[in-house]
Amino acid sequence: MRIGSSAECEIRLPADPYLSRRHCSVSFVENELTIVDLRSSHGTMVNGTLLQAGPWTLQDGDQIMVGQTELTVVVRP
């Protein structure tokens, strides 16, 4: 599922001026929730750490910062 300002994103946040059209992507593969930055202009942060190359495994309670928007990961069994 993609997060961004574009209408093609599954999670669309058009009011954030620092959000790229396709900012990042969240996936659930092999029982792991992961996030990867899609070469956004301002980067994607998880718990205050800027994502570098490759996916980052997300945990319940993690804080994701995209543009000026903060999202909290909630994992339910």
C-alpha positions in Angstrom: 0.0 0.0 0.0 1.5 3.3 -1.0 1.4 6.5 1.0 1.5 9.9 -0.8 -0.4 12.9 -2.2 -1.3 11.2 -5.5 -4.8 9.9 -6.1 -3.3 6.6 -7.1 -2.0 6.0 -3.5 -4.0 3.8 -1.2 -3.3 6.2 1.7 -3.6 9.7 0.3 -2.6 12.8 2.3 -3.0 15.7 -0.2 -2.9 18.5 2.4 0.7 17.9 3.4 2.9 20.1 1.2 6.1 18.1 2.0 4.6 14.8 0.9 5.7 13.4 -2.4 3.2 12.1 -4.9 4.4 8.5 -4.1 6.2 8.9 -0.8 6.6 5.4 0.6 5.2 1.9 0.5 4.0 -0.4 3.3 3.9 -4.1 2.7 2.9 -7.2 4.7 5.0 -10.1 3.4 5.8 -13.4 5.2 4.3 -12.2 8.5 6.4 -9.0 8.5 5.1 -5.4 8.1 7.8 -3.4 6.2 8.1 0.1 4.8 10.4 1.5 2.1 10.9 5.1 0.9 10.0 5.6 -2.8 12.8 8.2 -3.4 10.6 10.9 -1.8 11.9 14.5 -1.8 12.0 14.9 2.0 12.6 11.3 3.1 10.7 8.9 5.4 11.6 8.5 9.0 10.7 5.7 11.5 11.2 6.5 15.2 13.4 9.4 14.2 15.7 7.4 11.9 15.8 8.4 8.2 15.2 5.3 6.0 18.1 4.4 3.8 18.1 1.7 1.1 16.0 -1.4 1.6 12.9 -2.1 3.6 12.6 -1.4 7.3 10.6 -3.8 9.5 7.8 -2.1 11.4 6.6 -3.0 14.9 3.5 -2.1 16.9 3.8 1.5 18.2 6.5 2.7 15.6 6.2 6.3 14.6 6.4 7.0 10.8 7.1 10.6 9.7 6.2 11.4 6.0 6.4 15.0 5.1 4.9 16.8 8.1 2.5 14.0 8.9 3.2 11.5 11.7 1.6 8.1 11.6 1.5 5.4 14.3 1.8 1.7 13.5 -1.0 -0.3 15.1 -0.7 -4.1 14.7 -3.7 -6.2 15.7 -3.6 -10.0 15.8 
